[in-house]
Amino acid sequence: MLILTTPSIEGKQITRYHGIVTGDALIGANLYKDMFSGVRDVVGGKTSRYEEELATARRIAMDSMARKAEEMGATAVIGARVTYHNLGGTMGNTILVTITGTAVSHRD
């Protein structure tokens, strides 16, 4: 599945717009513990555990969005956008990663 942030596919003709598709993933984060362990990683030039968790959540959300687009018969998603929301409150330190785009079909 081709997933792009652009509103079109260069060199391809969009033949059908299937509609909006989304994918979500939740991360439970103990910010104090994770941030203090991550400080050492960042100072040392390594990727922190927190960044790894965000990358995993993005991948899960993207896979979910791609599956939904495929179920609609789409061959690509254009205009993809990633957003992050700290749910806090009763959810603790939970981060919601959402990816949204437009499912389309295209041809050469």
Secondary structure by P-SEA (a helix, b strand, c coil): cccccccccccccccccccccbbbbbbbcaaaaaaaaaaaaaaaccccaaaaaaaaaaaaaaaaaaaaaaaaccccccbbbbbbbcccccccbbbbbbbbbbbbcccc
